[in-house]
Amino acid sequence: MNYKITDLIEPDNGCEGFMPGEEPMLTLILSDENDNERKVKLPDIRAY
């Protein structure tokens, strides 16, 4: 099945940033051909 990325949500950690060893994560909002939405959380580096 093919999905279209409709939104990308990145966390806002402000001036604190990420803790040492913490892997930045993001959430992709996906939509299929029937407009059903699905959320997928994955490491930031994999999205790029």
N, C-alpha and C positions, 0 to 999 in steps of 0.2 A: 504494500500500500504506500502511496506517496502522500507526503504531508507538506504543507506550506507553512513557513515560519511567519506567524502574524504578530508576535511580540517577543522581545528579549528583555528580561528583567535582571539587572545587575544590582547586587547589594551596595548600599551606601554606608561605608564604614567610617565616614567622616575623617577627621584628622588622626584618629587612632590607627587607622589602617587595619591590616590583618595581623593576627598573633603569629609569632615565629612558628613555622611548620604548618600553619593553617593554609589549606588549599582554597583559593577563591572559587566560589561556585556561582553559577547563574541559572536562571530558569528560562526555558524556551516555551512559548505558547505555540502549539501546533494546531493546524486545522486540516481536516481531510476534505475530500470532494463533496461530502454531505454536510459540511460546516460543523462537524463535531469537533470540539476542542479537547486538547490533551496537554497537560503540563509535564515537562521533562526537566529534571534538575541534573546538571552535569558540570564537570570541572571547566573553568573558564578557558583553559588552554585548549581543550578539545573542541570548543565552539569555533575557534579560529584556525 
